[in-house]
Amino acid sequence: MSYLCNISFRGLTLGLLLFLSFSDEAQVKGNDRADSVFVLLKEKYIQSLAKKDLEDARKITMVTTTAVVAVILLLIVLGAVVISRQRLKIRNERLTGERDRQIYQAQRELMQAELQNRQLQEERLIRELEVKRKGLTNSTLHVIQKNQLLENLRDRLELMVKDDKRDQKKQLQQLIQQINLHFNHDQYWSEFRETFGQVHQQFFGHLKAHCEDLTGNDLRLLSLIKLNLTSGDIATLLGISQDSLRVSRYRLKKKLSLNNGESLTAFVHSL
């Protein structure tokens, strides 16, 4: 609006000067007073132009200064916002990193605790199996010793039967029968199989998968072979002679479809 007023003022002034100029030309050398008025108006016009230019320059300077200050303030505000957001981002990242570190530490401690617990359980199971294995071995040796004692007693009684009188033979034979019953005690073999199955958990399953026709006596013989007992000890535990044991091993090889060159003992220990 100020710019339009300035243009209008300049246009009016220029028109007045032209008018006075034409008047001066019409009254050349006839009117000194008109010349003085023209000079005065011209000076005032020049002064007004200078004043207007100064005012415009002052306004432009003020506007420029205001704009610069506004831009500076805007930059300061934007900088403060950016710095604040950056600090907030860094703080959030630090908190997130700390939380992730705590979560990782908790997970690591949990995994270590689970691993330690698993190791303790495995060690406990190993100890239990070792105790059961030793118990199985000790009970087997105990039965071997008992059977050997019974076998010696039976042999002596059989000799006594041959040499004794008839009225005592019947009693001695009954005693021998009672001894024979103790050679294959079902309760012992039931407990033996349960303990053996805990120590060698996959053994009976592998045998059944290889041959489904195995009898209880077959499983007893194979279990004793698995314990790496001698033929004499196995025969004593089963209450049979070593010749009968050899026949049983041969029949068992055929039932398991083993070739003549294959070892029954090696087959059992491979399970």
C-alpha positions as CSV (number, residue, x, y, z in Angstrom):
1,M,0.0,0.0,0.0
2,S,2.9,2.4,0.9
3,Y,4.5,1.5,-2.4
4,L,1.4,2.5,-4.4
5,C,1.1,5.8,-2.6
6,N,4.7,6.6,-3.3
7,I,4.1,5.9,-7.0
8,S,1.0,8.2,-7.1
9,F,2.9,11.0,-5.3
10,R,5.7,10.9,-7.8
11,G,3.3,10.9,-10.7
12,L,1.5,14.0,-9.4
13,T,4.7,15.8,-8.8
14,L,6.0,15.0,-12.3
15,G,2.8,16.3,-13.8
16,L,3.1,19.6,-11.8
17,L,6.6,20.0,-13.0
18,L,5.6,19.5,-16.6
19,F,2.8,22.0,-16.2
20,L,5.1,24.6,-14.7
21,S,7.7,23.9,-17.4
22,F,5.2,24.6,-20.1
23,S,4.1,27.7,-18.3
24,D,7.7,28.9,-18.0
25,E,8.2,28.4,-21.7
26,A,5.2,30.6,-22.4
27,Q,6.3,33.3,-20.1
28,V,10.1,33.2,-20.8
29,K,11.9,36.1,-19.3
30,G,8.6,37.6,-18.2
31,N,8.1,36.1,-14.8
32,D,11.0,35.7,-12.3
33,R,8.7,34.8,-9.6
34,A,7.6,31.7,-11.4
35,D,11.2,30.7,-11.8
36,S,11.7,31.0,-8.0
37,V,8.6,28.9,-7.4
38,F,9.9,26.2,-9.8
39,V,13.3,26.1,-8.1
40,L,11.6,25.9,-4.7
41,L,9.3,23.1,-5.8
42,K,12.1,21.2,-7.5
43,E,14.2,21.4,-4.3
44,K,11.2,20.2,-2.2
45,Y,10.6,17.4,-4.7
46,I,14.2,16.3,-4.4
47,Q,14.1,16.5,-0.6
48,S,10.8,14.5,-0.6
49,L,12.4,11.9,-2.8
50,A,15.4,11.7,-0.6
51,K,13.2,11.4,2.5
52,K,11.1,8.8,0.9
53,D,14.1,6.8,-0.2
54,L,15.5,7.1,3.3
55,E,12.2,6.0,4.8
56,D,12.0,3.1,2.3
57,A,15.5,2.1,3.1
58,R,14.7,2.2,6.8
59,K,11.6,0.1,6.3
60,I,13.5,-2.4,4.2
61,T,16.3,-2.5,6.8
62,M,13.7,-3.1,9.5
63,V,11.9,-5.8,7.5
64,T,15.2,-7.4,6.7
65,T,16.3,-7.3,10.3
66,T,13.0,-8.7,11.5
67,A,13.2,-11.4,8.9
68,V,16.7,-12.3,9.9
69,V,15.8,-12.3,13.5
70,A,12.8,-14.5,12.8
71,V,14.9,-16.9,10.8
72,I,17.5,-17.0,13.5
73,L,14.8,-17.6,16.1
74,L,13.2,-20.3,13.9
75,L,16.6,-21.9,13.5
76,I,17.2,-21.8,17.2
77,V,13.8,-23.3,17.9
78,L,14.4,-26.0,15.2
79,G,17.8,-26.7,16.6
80,A,16.5,-27.0,20.1
81,V,13.8,-29.4,18.9
82,V,16.3,-31.4,16.9
83,I,18.7,-31.5,19.9
84,S,15.8,-32.4,22.2
85,R,14.7,-35.2,19.9
86,Q,18.2,-36.4,19.5
87,R,18.7,-36.5,23.2
88,L,15.4,-38.3,23.7
89,K,16.4,-40.8,20.9
90,I,19.8,-41.4,22.6
91,R,18.1,-41.8,26.0
92,N,15.6,-44.3,24.5
93,E,18.4,-46.2,22.8
94,R,20.3,-46.3,26.0
95,L,17.3,-47.5,27.9
96,T,16.5,-50.1,25.2
97,G,20.1,-51.2,25.2
98,E,20.0,-51.6,29.0
99,R,16.8,-53.5,28.9
100,D,18.1,-55.8,26.1
101,R,21.2,-56.3,28.2
102,Q,19.2,-57.2,31.2
103,I,17.0,-59.5,29.2
104,Y,20.0,-61.2,27.7
105,Q,21.6,-61.5,31.1
106,A,18.4,-63.0,32.5
107,Q,18.1,-65.5,29.6
108,R,21.8,-66.4,30.0
109,E,21.4,-67.0,33.7
110,L,18.3,-69.0,33.0
111,M,20.1,-71.1,30.4
112,Q,23.0,-71.7,32.7
113,A,20.7,-72.7,35.5
114,E,18.8,-75.1,33.2
115,L,22.1,-76.5,31.9
116,Q,23.4,-76.9,35.5
117,N,20.1,-78.5,36.5
118,R,20.3,-80.9,33.5
119,Q,23.9,-81.8,34.3
120,L,22.9,-82.5,37.9
121,Q,20.1,-84.7,36.8
122,E,22.3,-86.5,34.4
123,E,24.9,-87.0,37.1
124,R,22.2,-88.2,39.5
125,L,20.9,-90.7,36.9
126,I,24.5,-91.9,36.2
127,R,25.0,-92.4,39.9
128,E,21.7,-94.2,40.3
129,L,22.5,-96.4,37.3
130,E,25.9,-97.1,38.7
131,V,24.4,-98.0,42.1
132,K,21.9,-100.3,40.3
133,R,24.6,-101.9,38.2
134,K,26.7,-102.6,41.2
135,G,23.7,-103.9,43.1
136,L,22.8,-106.1,40.1
137,T,26.4,-107.4,40.0
138,N,26.5,-108.0,43.7
139,S,23.1,-109.7,43.8
140,T,24.2,-111.9,40.9
141,L,27.4,-112.9,42.6
142,H,25.5,-113.6,45.7
143,V,23.1,-115.9,43.8
144,I,26.1,-117.6,42.1
145,Q,27.7,-118.3,45.5
146,K,24.4,-119.5,46.9
147,N,23.8,-121.8,43.9
148,Q,27.4,-123.1,44.1
149,L,26.8,-124.0,47.7
150,L,23.5,-125.6,46.9
151,E,25.1,-127.5,44.0
152,N,27.8,-128.8,46.2
153,L,25.3,-129.8,48.9
154,R,23.1,-131.5,46.2
155,D,26.1,-133.4,44.9
156,R,26.9,-134.6,48.4
157,L,23.3,-135.6,49.1
158,E,23.1,-137.5,45.8
159,L,26.2,-139.5,46.8
160,M,24.6,-140.1,50.2
161,V,21.4,-141.3,48.5
162,K,23.4,-143.9,46.5
163,D,25.1,-145.2,49.6
164,D,22.3,-144.8,52.2
165,K,19.6,-147.1,53.4
166,R,16.3,-147.2,51.7
167,D,14.3,-145.7,54.6
168,Q,16.4,-142.5,54.4
169,K,16.6,-142.3,50.6
170,K,13.1,-140.8,50.3
171,Q,13.9,-138.0,52.8
172,L,17.2,-137.2,51.0
173,Q,15.5,-137.1,47.6
174,Q,12.9,-134.7,49.0
175,L,15.7,-132.5,50.3
176,I,17.4,-132.6,46.9
177,Q,14.1,-131.5,45.2
178,Q,13.9,-128.6,47.6
179,I,17.4,-127.6,46.7
180,N,16.6,-127.8,43.0
181,L,13.7,-125.4,43.5
182,H,16.0,-122.8,44.9
183,F,18.1,-122.8,41.7
184,N,15.4,-121.1,39.7
185,H,13.5,-118.8,42.0
186,D,11.0,-116.8,40.1
187,Q,11.0,-113.9,42.5
188,Y,14.7,-113.4,42.0
189,W,14.5,-113.5,38.3
190,S,11.6,-111.0,38.4
191,E,13.7,-108.6,40.5
192,F,16.7,-109.3,38.3
193,R,14.9,-108.4,35.1
194,E,13.5,-105.2,36.6
195,T,16.9,-104.0,37.8
196,F,18.6,-105.1,34.6
197,G,16.0,-103.3,32.5
198,Q,16.7,-100.1,34.4
199,V,20.5,-100.4,33.8
200,H,20.2,-101.5,30.2
201,Q,17.0,-99.8,29.1
202,Q,17.1,-100.6,25.4
203,F,18.3,-104.2,25.6
204,F,15.1,-106.2,25.8
205,G,13.5,-103.9,23.2
206,H,16.3,-104.5,20.7
207,L,16.0,-108.3,21.3
208,K,12.3,-108.3,20.7
209,A,12.7,-106.3,17.6
210,H,15.3,-108.8,16.3
211,C,13.3,-111.9,17.3
212,E,9.8,-112.0,18.8
213,D,10.0,-115.7,19.7
214,L,12.4,-115.4,22.6
215,T,11.2,-117.1,25.8
216,G,11.8,-116.1,29.4
217,N,14.7,-118.6,29.7
218,D,16.2,-117.1,26.5
219,L,16.1,-113.6,27.9
220,R,17.7,-114.8,31.2
221,L,20.6,-116.4,29.3
222,L,21.1,-113.3,27.1
223,S,21.0,-111.0,30.1
224,L,23.6,-113.0,31.9
225,I,25.8,-112.9,28.8
226,K,25.3,-109.1,28.7
227,L,26.7,-109.0,32.3
228,N,29.9,-110.6,30.9
229,L,29.7,-113.6,33.3
230,T,31.7,-116.8,32.7
231,S,30.0,-119.9,31.3
232,G,30.5,-121.6,34.7
233,D,28.7,-118.7,36.5
234,I,25.9,-118.6,34.0
235,A,25.4,-122.4,34.3
236,T,25.3,-122.1,38.1
237,L,22.8,-119.3,38.0
238,L,20.5,-121.2,35.7
239,G,21.0,-124.4,37.6
240,I,22.1,-126.4,34.6
241,S,25.3,-128.1,33.5
242,Q,27.8,-126.5,31.2
243,D,26.9,-129.0,28.5
244,S,23.3,-128.0,28.8
245,L,24.4,-124.4,28.6
246,R,26.3,-125.0,25.3
247,V,23.2,-126.6,23.8
248,S,21.1,-123.6,24.9
249,R,23.6,-121.2,23.4
250,Y,23.6,-123.1,20.1
251,R,19.8,-123.2,19.9
252,L,19.6,-119.5,20.8
253,K,22.0,-118.6,17.9
254,K,19.7,-120.4,15.5
255,K,16.7,-118.6,16.9
256,L,18.5,-115.3,16.4
257,S,19.5,-116.3,12.8
258,L,23.2,-115.9,13.6
259,N,25.7,-117.6,11.3
260,N,28.1,-120.2,12.5
261,G,31.0,-117.7,12.4
262,E,29.1,-115.1,14.4
263,S,29.6,-114.9,18.1
264,L,26.6,-114.9,20.4
265,T,28.5,-112.9,23.0
266,A,29.6,-110.3,20.4
267,F,26.0,-110.0,19.2
268,V,24.7,-109.5,22.7
269,H,27.3,-106.8,23.6
270,S,26.5,-104.9,20.3
271,L,22.9,-104.3,21.5
